[in-house]
Amino acid sequence: MFRNKKIIWLTLAIMMVTIAWTAAAGAAVDQKGVLNGKVLATCLVTPGTVVHEGDVLVCVDTITGPAPAVRANVDGTVVEVLVKPGDMIKTGDVLARIEPKRK
């Protein structure tokens, strides 16, 4: 009897972990800025855009001119852009979210 209960609890635990892992696999990936500055409209990605790792998502105006504030760190589709032209951003701010491409 005790052994059957252990097997049932172990099976339930494995099922819960599998469900959580599957749900997390489709989660959007935050894209964080690496520069401070004012967001430029000229290279601001839009939701629905398919991007590849390394693509520029947001540019900011710096002392030396326009510079990429964040690049995609995964292949996928942009699902959300959290900034608009003219916004002031800081290093570490989440600027966009990408749904990773399924392999």
C-alpha positions, -999 to +999 in steps of 0.1 A: +000+000+000+028+024+010+047+017-022+016+024-044+012+058-028+048+066-035+044+057-071+013+078-075+029+109-058+060+104-080+039+102-111+020+133-102+052+152-095+067+143-128+035+153-146+035+187-128+072+194-138+065+184-174+035+207-176+055+237-161+084+230-184+062+229-215+045+262-205+078+279-199+092+268-233+067+291-251+073+321-228+084+354-243+121+363-237+128+398-223+152+419-243+171+443-220+188+475-231+226+479-228+227+517-232+211+548-217+195+574-240+165+586-260+147+560-282+148+568-319+120+561-343+144+552-371+153+517-359+125+507-336+112+472-342+074+466-343+054+437-329+050+409-354+085+413-369+105+381-373+140+386-360+172+367-358+198+366-331+219+398-334+192+420-351+189+455-338+156+460-320+160+495-305+184+524-312+191+554-289+206+588-295+240+590-277+267+617-276+284+600-306+252+595-325+226+567-330+236+534-314+219+500-309+204+498-273+194+462-277+199+434-301+178+402-303+194+374-283+172+347-298+155+339-331+118+345-331+089+369-334+086+402-316+055+400-295+058+433-275+077+466-277+077+484-244+091+517-255+082+544-280+101+571-298+113+598-274+113+576-243+143+579-221+157+544-212+184+531-188+207+501-190+188+470-179+153+482-189+132+456-206+126+471-241+109+443-260+098+407-258+104+380-283+086+346-286+114+322-295+112+302-328+102+266-322+128+241-334 
